[in-house]
Amino acid sequence: MLSLKGNIVNFDETYSGEIIFNSKINKVIRSKSNEGGDYIVPGFIDLHCHGANGFDTMDGWNSIEKMSIYHLNKGTTSILPTTWTSSFDHTFEALKEFKNYNNISTNILGVHLEGPFINPNKLGAQPPLAKNPSIEFIKTLLDVAPIKVITLAPELDGMDDFIDQLNKLGINIQFGHSLANYDCCTKYMKKYKIGFTHLYNAMSGNSHRNPGVLEAALELGKYAEIICDLNHVNEASIKIAKKCIKNLYTVTDSIGATGLKNGTYKFFGTEIEKRNGIVVIKNSNTLAGSIVNMHDTFSNLIKLKFSLNEAVQMTSYNAAQYLGINELGYIGEEKISNILVLDKNLKIKEIYLKGIKINE
């Protein structure tokens, strides 16, 4: 058995105490006095992450594993490697060896499919390979990889039956890269658990006379992901989203250039440029994903004056609740021992994955 003492921080309270654990937390002992010391928080959960350190999900299992290890060493103890919009053959090739994740101790939870069933007129930095929905596409991929989340545009033809079948398969549905109007969104939101992909970005909205995806999310949304690199969404908009959407959670949307030096890189045959803390399609101002990790995101939330409890809620607890995994995102008895120890300046000191200490 291992033990840690310090200030235990969950989304709902902070207290001094000690945790006794192996792969799961066996016991939590509350202290009667405030002993100070390090902060003990749940490991970060990132449900939308394309890559890092030169590795990308779409390059296959070797890259998936290496980019996931990079993010693990930054405190992300649970991750969904995320695809880009591409052909079926390319997507299948990237995911065909994904079953290996069951054979190793890993932070990988499954897959997030971002596309290809998105609006071709709202691609953002996605390749121009969008297509109409196909349940055969999904079922064939499910033979090789556990799809936990899919981003789609609900206004596409054939979505009524497609969304219903996804729901029956237990896949979490998110609206994104979409030009849907408010009524289209709310029709599905009344019937299914709908999330939203990188809130504010690549979605219709911001029109008080013609409301779209954003307004539907802010009025009726229970879950949504948001990028908090402070480039994709500004402070006021992040705080508005948090006020409106109870279970808002942060994602990185990080790409392969994360962790690399400034310079020019390839992204699906397109040149992208990393500079001054952002990555854009070369010779444009179009953001091409982010280059942050979840610890950067956690730090940004604190800079924006969110409390430690709120930062924990948005970087771990809410994402776990969205996936319906109650054993993650909380420091408590019988929870999985995905744990971070932070110093008084909130720098990472120790990382535990299922009770095993990870060294950077």
C-alpha positions in Angstrom: 0.0 0.0 0.0 1.1 3.6 -0.7 0.1 6.7 1.2 0.0 10.4 0.5 -0.7 13.3 2.9 -1.7 16.8 2.0 -4.6 19.0 1.0 -7.1 16.8 -0.8 -9.0 18.8 -3.5 -12.2 17.6 -5.1 -14.7 19.5 -7.1 -16.9 19.9 -4.0 -14.5 20.3 -1.1 -10.9 20.7 0.1 -9.6 19.2 3.3 -6.3 18.0 4.9 -5.9 14.3 5.0 -4.2 11.1 4.0 -5.0 8.6 1.3 -4.0 4.9 1.4 -4.0 3.3 -2.0 -2.8 0.7 -4.5 -4.6 0.5 -7.9 -7.7 1.9 -6.1 -8.0 4.2 -3.1 -8.5 2.0 -0.1 -8.9 4.6 2.6 -9.2 8.4 3.1 -8.3 9.7 6.5 -9.4 13.2 7.3 -7.1 15.3 9.5 -8.6 17.4 12.3 -6.0 20.1 11.8 -4.9 22.0 8.7 -1.4 20.7 8.1 -0.8 22.6 4.8 1.6 20.9 2.4 1.0 19.7 -1.1 -2.3 19.5 -3.0 -3.6 16.0 -3.9 -6.0 16.2 -6.9 -7.6 13.8 -9.4 -5.6 13.1 -12.5 -6.6 15.2 -15.5 -9.0 13.8 -18.1 -8.7 14.9 -21.8 -11.5 13.8 -24.1 -10.3 15.6 -27.2 -6.6 15.2 -28.0 -5.1 14.7 -31.5 -1.4 14.4 -30.7 1.9 15.8 -29.2 5.6 15.7 -29.5 5.4 15.0 -33.3 2.9 12.2 -32.9 -0.7 12.1 -34.2 -3.6 9.7 -33.7 -4.0 9.4 -37.5 -0.5 7.9 -37.8 -1.5 4.6 -36.1 -1.0 2.8 -32.8 2.7 3.6 -32.3 2.0 7.3 -32.5 -1.2 7.0 -30.4 0.8 5.3 -27.6 3.6 7.8 -27.7 1.4 10.9 -27.7 -0.6 9.5 -24.9 2.6 8.9 -22.8 3.6 12.5 -23.5 0.3 13.8 -22.1 0.5 11.3 -19.2 3.8 12.9 -18.2 1.9 16.2 -18.1 -0.7 14.8 -15.7 -3.3 13.5 -18.1 -4.2 10.1 -16.6 -7.2 9.5 -18.9 -7.3 10.4 -22.5 -9.3 9.9 -25.7 -7.0 10.0 -28.7 -8.9 11.9 -31.3 -9.1 11.4 -35.1 -9.4 14.0 -37.8 -11.9 13.9 -40.7 -10.6 11.5 -43.2 -11.5 8.6 -45.4 -12.7 5.3 -43.9 -9.5 3.5 -45.1 -7.2 6.0 -43.4 -9.3 6.0 -40.2 -9.4 2.2 -40.1 -5.7 2.0 -40.7 -5.0 4.4 -37.9 -7.1 2.5 -35.4 -6.8 -1.1 -36.5 -4.2 -2.0 -33.8 -6.0 0.0 -31.1 -7.0 -3.2 -29.3 -3.4 -3.3 -28.0 -4.5 -0.8 -25.3 -6.1 -3.6 -23.4 -2.8 -5.3 -23.0 -0.9 -2.5 -21.3 -1.3 -0.2 -18.3 -2.3 3.0 -20.1 -4.1 6.3 -19.7 -6.1 5.6 -22.9 -9.9 5.2 -22.4 -11.0 4.9 -26.0 -11.4 7.0 -29.1 -13.0 10.3 -30.0 -14.0 10.5 -33.7 -14.0 14.2 -34.7 -15.8 13.8 -38.0 -16.0 12.8 -40.8 -19.7 13.5 -40.5 -19.4 17.2 -40.2 -20.5 20.2 -42.3 -18.1 20.8 -45.3 -18.8 24.5 -44.9 -17.6 24.6 -41.3 -14.4 22.6 -41.4 -12.2 25.0 -39.4 -8.7 23.4 -39.8 -10.2 19.9 -40.7 -9.4 18.4 -44.1 -12.1 18.7 -46.8 -13.1 15.1 -46.5 -16.5 15.4 -44.8 -19.2 13.0 -45.7 -22.8 12.1 -44.9 -23.4 9.7 -42.0 -22.8 6.0 -42.4 -23.5 3.5 -39.5 -21.5 0.9 -41.4 -18.4 3.2 -41.0 -19.0 3.2 -37.3 -19.8 -0.5 -36.7 -16.7 -1.5 -38.7 -14.5 0.7 -36.6 -16.0 -0.6 -33.4 -14.6 -4.0 -34.3 -11.1 -2.6 -33.8 -11.5 0.3 -31.4 -13.8 1.5 -28.6 -15.4 4.7 -29.8 -16.5 6.7 -26.8 -17.3 10.1 -28.4 -18.2 11.3 -31.9 -18.4 14.9 -33.1 -21.0 15.4 -35.9 -23.1 18.1 -37.6 -26.8 17.3 -36.8 -28.1 19.2 -39.9 -26.7 16.6 -42.3 -29.1 14.4 -44.2 -29.8 11.1 -42.6 -29.0 12.2 -39.0 -32.3 11.2 -37.4 -31.6 7.4 -37.8 -27.8 7.8 -37.4 -28.0 9.6 -34.1 -30.6 7.1 -32.8 -28.3 4.2 -33.7 -25.2 5.9 -32.2 -27.2 6.3 -29.0 -28.2 2.6 -29.0 -24.5 1.7 -29.4 -23.6 3.8 -26.3 -21.5 6.4 -28.1 -21.6 9.9 -26.7 -22.7 12.4 -29.3 -21.3 15.9 -29.6 -22.4 18.7 -32.0 -19.5 20.5 -33.7 -18.2 21.7 -37.0 -21.8 22.5 -37.6 -24.0 25.2 -39.1 -27.2 23.8 -37.5 -29.8 26.2 -36.3 -31.2 26.3 -32.8 -34.3 24.2 -33.6 -32.3 21.5 -35.2 -30.1 21.2 -32.1 -32.9 21.3 -29.6 -34.9 18.6 -31.4 -32.1 16.1 -30.6 -31.3 17.6 -27.2 -34.8 16.9 -25.9 -34.3 13.2 -26.8 -30.6 12.4 -26.2 -27.6 13.3 -24.1 -25.9 15.7 -26.4 -22.5 17.4 -25.8 -20.7 20.1 -27.7 -17.3 20.1 -29.3 -14.8 22.9 -28.6 -17.6 25.3 -27.5 -17.7 28.6 -29.5 -15.3 27.3 -32.2 -16.5 25.9 -35.5 -20.2 26.2 -34.8 -23.1 28.5 -35.7 -24.2 31.1 -33.2 -23.6 34.6 -31.9 -26.7 35.8 -33.7 -29.6 37.1 -31.6 -32.0 36.8 -34.4 -30.9 33.5 -35.9 -29.7 31.4 -33.0 -27.6 28.3 -33.7 -25.5 25.6 -32.0 -23.9 28.0 -29.5 -27.2 29.3 -28.3 -28.6 25.9 -27.9 -25.6 24.8 -25.9 -25.7 27.9 -23.6 -29.4 27.7 -23.0 -30.0 23.9 -22.7 -26.7 22.2 -22.7 -25.7 20.0 -19.7 -22.3 19.0 -21.0 -19.8 20.7 -23.3 -16.0 20.7 -23.9 -14.1 24.0 -24.2 -10.5 24.8 -25.1 -8.8 26.9 -22.4 -5.5 27.8 -24.1 -6.7 31.5 -23.9 -6.4 31.7 -27.7 -9.5 29.8 -28.9 -11.8 31.4 -26.3 -11.3 34.5 -24.2 -11.8 34.9 -20.5 -15.3 36.4 -20.6 -16.7 33.7 -22.9 -15.2 30.9 -20.8 -16.9 32.4 -17.7 -20.2 32.8 -19.5 -20.0 29.1 -20.6 -19.2 28.0 -17.1 -22.2 29.9 -15.7 -24.6 28.5 -18.3 -23.4 24.9 -18.6 -23.1 23.1 -15.3 -20.9 20.3 -16.5 -18.5 22.2 -18.7 -15.1 20.5 -19.0 -11.8 21.5 -20.6 -10.0 19.7 -23.4 -6.7 20.4 -25.1 -7.5 19.7 -28.8 -3.7 19.5 -29.0 -2.0 18.5 -32.2 1.3 16.9 -33.0 3.2 20.2 -32.8 2.5 20.3 -29.0 5.8 20.1 -27.2 7.9 20.9 -30.2 9.8 24.1 -30.9 8.5 27.0 -33.0 8.5 26.3 -36.7 6.7 24.9 -39.7 5.1 21.5 -39.7 2.9 19.3 -41.9 -0.8 18.7 -41.0 -2.6 16.4 -43.5 -0.5 17.8 -46.3 -1.1 21.4 -45.2 1.7 23.5 -43.8 1.1 24.8 -40.3 3.1 27.2 -38.3 3.8 27.2 -34.6 4.6 30.6 -33.2 4.0 32.7 -30.1 2.1 30.0 -28.3 -0.3 29.3 -31.1 -0.4 27.1 -34.2 -2.1 28.3 -37.4 -2.4 27.2 -41.0 0.5 28.9 -42.7 -0.1 32.3 -44.3 -3.4 32.6 -42.4 -4.8 33.3 -39.0 -6.9 30.1 -38.9 -6.1 28.2 -35.7 -5.1 24.6 -36.3 -5.9 23.0 -32.9 -3.9 23.9 -29.8 -0.5 23.2 -28.4 -1.3 23.0 -24.7 -1.5 20.1 -22.2 -4.0 19.7 -19.5 -1.7 21.1 -16.8 -1.4 24.3 -18.9 -5.2 24.3 -19.0 -5.5 23.8 -15.2 -3.0 26.7 -14.7 -5.0 28.9 -17.0 -8.2 28.3 -15.1 -6.4 29.4 -11.9 -5.1 32.5 -13.8 -8.8 33.3 -14.7 -9.6 33.3 -10.9 -11.5 30.0 -10.9 -11.1 28.3 -7.6 -9.1 25.1 -7.1 -12.3 23.2 -6.7 -13.7 24.6 -10.0 -10.4 23.8 -11.8 -10.6 20.2 -10.6 -14.2 20.0 -11.7 -13.4 21.3 -15.2 -10.2 19.2 -15.7 -11.4 15.9 -14.4 -14.7 15.4 -12.6 -17.1 16.7 -15.2 -15.4 14.8 -18.1 -15.6 11.6 -16.0 -19.3 12.2 -15.4 -19.9 12.9 -19.1 -18.5 9.4 -19.9 -20.4 7.9 -17.1 -17.2 6.6 -15.3 -17.8 7.3 -11.6 -14.5 5.7 -10.6 -12.5 8.6 -12.2 -12.2 12.3 -11.4 -12.6 12.1 -7.7 -10.4 11.4 -4.6 -12.4 9.0 -2.6 -12.6 5.4 -1.4 -12.9 2.8 -4.1 -12.0 5.3 -6.8 -9.2 4.5 -9.3 -5.9 5.8 -8.1 -5.3 8.3 -10.9 -3.7 11.0 -8.7 -1.6 14.1 -9.0 0.5 15.7 -6.3 0.9 19.5 -6.8 3.2 21.8 -4.9 2.2 25.1 -3.3 2.7 26.7 -6.7 0.5 24.1 -8.4 3.5 22.5 -10.3 3.3 18.8 -10.7 5.4 16.8 -8.3 4.1 13.3 -8.6 1.8 11.4 -11.0 0.1 8.1 -10.2 -1.7 6.0 -12.9 -3.8 3.3 -11.3 -1.5 3.5 -8.2 1.7 3.3 -10.2 4.0 6.3 -9.9 4.9 7.8 -13.2 8.3 9.6 -13.5 8.7 12.4 -16.0 
